[in-house]
């Protein structure tokens, strides 16, 4: 994590400044500043139009009763892409455009889903372990889990779980 932060907060600004100076030396200071301003304006317009489309798709998913996971991811990537395009610099503009254009955003989404799937596989298996002892998993009938974090006193006796696994003496 530390190398990533070093890359983003130290090396990226240095690379952005170097590239701006190189382009400014090549085409001039005025055209370079104009190019930075124009791509920020175009990026803001693109972010606005893409966010409108993402919001409509989000509402359609909710109306259909689907979980809008893809739509939420698209919205987050559009916000990040818009912020990158508004940041002065050509490198961040390239990454911002990648996140704002739908086909490249789909590629980024697929890549991050694969990455999360590989990293999250162990966590998902551990999370399922708690339900392994009860057939069907989940809470008992008439019981629900408290997701709000509030506490309540339980007055009913603990249910009988039945015999546990056989001990060494019972096996043979």
Backbone torsions as a table, in degrees:
resi	resn	phi	psi	omega
1	UNK	NA	-39.3	-179.5
2	UNK	-63.2	-41.9	176.6
3	UNK	-63.1	-33.9	178.1
4	UNK	-66.0	-43.2	177.8
5	UNK	-64.5	-39.8	176.6
6	UNK	-60.8	-43.1	179.9
7	UNK	-63.0	-45.1	-175.3
8	UNK	-73.0	-42.0	-172.4
9	UNK	-95.6	-16.2	-179.7
10	UNK	-114.1	-57.8	-174.1
11	UNK	-72.8	-37.5	-179.3
12	UNK	-63.3	-48.6	176.8
13	UNK	-61.2	-37.1	177.5
14	UNK	-64.4	-43.7	178.6
15	UNK	-64.9	-38.6	178.3
16	UNK	-62.7	-47.2	179.6
17	UNK	-62.8	-42.6	179.2
18	UNK	-60.5	-44.3	-178.7
19	UNK	-67.3	-39.3	177.9
20	UNK	-63.8	-42.3	178.6
21	UNK	-64.5	-42.0	179.6
22	UNK	-64.2	-44.8	179.5
23	UNK	-68.0	-39.8	177.3
24	UNK	-62.0	-37.6	176.8
25	UNK	-70.6	-25.3	-177.4
26	UNK	-85.0	-46.5	-176.2
27	UNK	-110.7	-8.5	-179.4
28	UNK	107.5	158.0	-177.0
29	UNK	-69.8	-45.9	-178.6
30	UNK	-60.0	-52.4	178.3
31	UNK	-62.3	-32.9	178.3
32	UNK	-66.0	-45.7	177.7
33	UNK	-64.3	-39.5	177.6
34	UNK	-63.4	-40.7	178.6
35	UNK	-63.1	-41.7	178.2
36	UNK	-64.3	-40.2	-180.0
37	UNK	-69.1	-43.9	-179.0
38	UNK	-64.1	-43.0	-179.1
39	UNK	-70.3	-26.7	173.4
40	UNK	-68.2	-41.3	178.5
41	UNK	-66.7	-43.2	177.7
42	UNK	-64.3	-39.9	177.5
43	UNK	-63.1	-39.5	178.3
44	UNK	-65.2	-41.1	178.2
45	UNK	-66.1	-41.7	178.4
46	UNK	-65.5	-41.1	178.0
47	UNK	-63.6	-39.4	179.2
48	UNK	-63.8	-45.8	-178.3
49	UNK	-68.5	-40.2	179.9
50	UNK	-69.7	-34.7	178.2
51	UNK	-68.4	-33.9	176.3
52	UNK	-64.0	-43.6	178.4
53	UNK	-64.4	-42.8	179.8
54	UNK	-64.2	-38.3	178.9
55	UNK	-65.6	-41.4	177.8
56	UNK	-62.8	-43.7	179.0
57	UNK	-66.8	-34.0	175.9
58	UNK	-62.5	-46.9	179.5
59	UNK	-65.5	-36.1	177.0
60	UNK	-64.2	-43.0	179.0
61	UNK	-61.8	-41.3	177.6
62	UNK	-65.9	-40.1	179.4
63	UNK	-65.1	-32.6	178.4
64	UNK	-81.1	-6.5	179.6
65	UNK	81.4	15.6	178.4
66	UNK	-91.2	155.3	172.2
67	UNK	-77.8	122.4	-173.7
68	UNK	-84.6	53.6	-176.5
69	UNK	-64.3	-47.5	-179.3
70	UNK	-64.5	-38.7	-178.9
71	UNK	-68.0	-38.7	178.0
72	UNK	-66.6	-42.7	177.3
73	UNK	-60.8	-44.9	178.5
74	UNK	-59.4	-42.0	178.6
75	UNK	-62.2	-42.4	178.8
76	UNK	-65.3	-40.6	179.7
77	UNK	-69.0	-32.8	177.0
78	UNK	-67.5	-41.6	177.5
79	UNK	-63.1	-45.6	178.8
80	UNK	-64.4	-42.2	178.3
81	UNK	-63.6	-40.6	177.1
82	UNK	-64.0	-40.8	178.0
83	UNK	-65.0	-39.3	178.4
84	UNK	-66.5	-36.4	179.1
85	UNK	-71.7	-30.0	178.1
86	UNK	-78.3	-18.3	176.3
87	UNK	-74.9	128.9	-179.0
88	UNK	-67.2	129.7	178.8
89	UNK	145.1	152.1	-176.4
90	UNK	-87.2	-32.1	179.7
91	UNK	-67.6	-46.5	178.4
92	UNK	-65.5	-30.1	176.7
93	UNK	-64.9	-39.3	178.6
94	UNK	-63.6	-46.7	178.5
95	UNK	-65.6	-36.8	176.6
96	UNK	-62.7	-43.0	177.4
97	UNK	-64.3	-38.5	177.8
98	UNK	-59.1	-38.7	-179.0
99	UNK	-80.7	-18.4	-178.1
100	UNK	-93.5	-25.7	-178.2
101	UNK	-84.5	124.3	-172.7
102	UNK	-54.3	-43.9	-179.1
103	UNK	-64.5	-40.5	179.3
104	UNK	-73.7	-30.1	175.7
105	UNK	-65.2	-35.9	177.1
106	UNK	-65.4	-37.4	177.2
107	UNK	-65.2	-43.6	178.5
108	UNK	-63.1	-42.0	179.8
109	UNK	-61.9	-43.7	179.7
110	UNK	-64.9	-41.5	179.0
111	UNK	-62.8	-46.7	-178.7
112	UNK	-68.6	-31.6	177.0
113	UNK	-66.8	-42.6	176.7
114	UNK	-63.3	-42.8	179.9
115	UNK	-63.3	-44.3	178.8
116	UNK	-67.3	-35.5	178.5
117	UNK	-64.2	-40.7	178.2
118	UNK	-68.8	-41.9	-177.6
119	UNK	-77.2	-28.6	-175.7
120	UNK	-92.4	-4.6	-175.8
121	UNK	-60.8	-42.0	-179.9
122	UNK	-67.4	-42.1	-179.3
123	UNK	-64.2	-37.6	179.7
124	UNK	-67.9	-40.3	179.2
125	UNK	-65.6	-39.8	178.3
126	UNK	-66.0	-40.1	-179.7
127	UNK	-65.1	-34.9	180.0
128	UNK	-75.2	-18.7	-175.6
129	UNK	-60.5	-35.7	-178.0
130	UNK	-64.0	-24.0	-179.2
131	UNK	-95.5	-0.3	-172.6
132	UNK	-68.6	-25.6	-174.8
133	UNK	-81.4	-21.1	-178.7
134	UNK	-107.3	123.9	179.0
135	UNK	-58.8	131.7	-179.5
136	UNK	90.1	-18.9	178.4
137	UNK	65.4	179.7	176.7
138	UNK	75.2	-173.9	-178.0
139	UNK	-74.7	161.0	175.7
140	UNK	-67.7	157.4	176.9
141	UNK	-57.1	135.0	-179.6
142	UNK	83.7	-0.5	179.9
143	UNK	-117.3	145.7	175.8
144	UNK	-133.9	157.5	178.0
145	UNK	-85.4	146.7	-179.5
146	UNK	-95.1	102.1	-178.6
147	UNK	-89.3	-10.3	-175.7
148	UNK	-82.2	-18.1	178.6
149	UNK	91.1	6.9	177.9
150	UNK	-85.2	158.8	-178.0
151	UNK	-108.6	148.9	174.5
152	UNK	-144.5	149.6	-178.4
153	UNK	-82.6	135.7	179.3
154	UNK	-100.8	120.7	-177.9
155	UNK	-105.4	-12.6	-179.7
156	UNK	-80.8	149.1	179.3
157	UNK	-70.0	156.3	179.3
158	UNK	-66.1	138.2	-179.6
159	UNK	-71.0	153.3	177.0
160	UNK	-73.8	129.1	-178.3
161	UNK	-93.2	-8.5	-179.0
162	UNK	87.5	-178.7	-178.1
163	UNK	-68.4	145.2	178.6
164	UNK	-81.8	-168.7	179.4
165	UNK	-68.0	152.8	-178.2
166	UNK	-65.3	140.8	177.2
167	UNK	-84.3	178.0	-179.0
168	UNK	-62.4	-34.6	-179.0
169	UNK	-70.6	-37.0	-176.4
170	UNK	-76.1	-23.3	-176.6
171	UNK	-73.1	-30.7	177.9
172	UNK	154.5	NA	NA
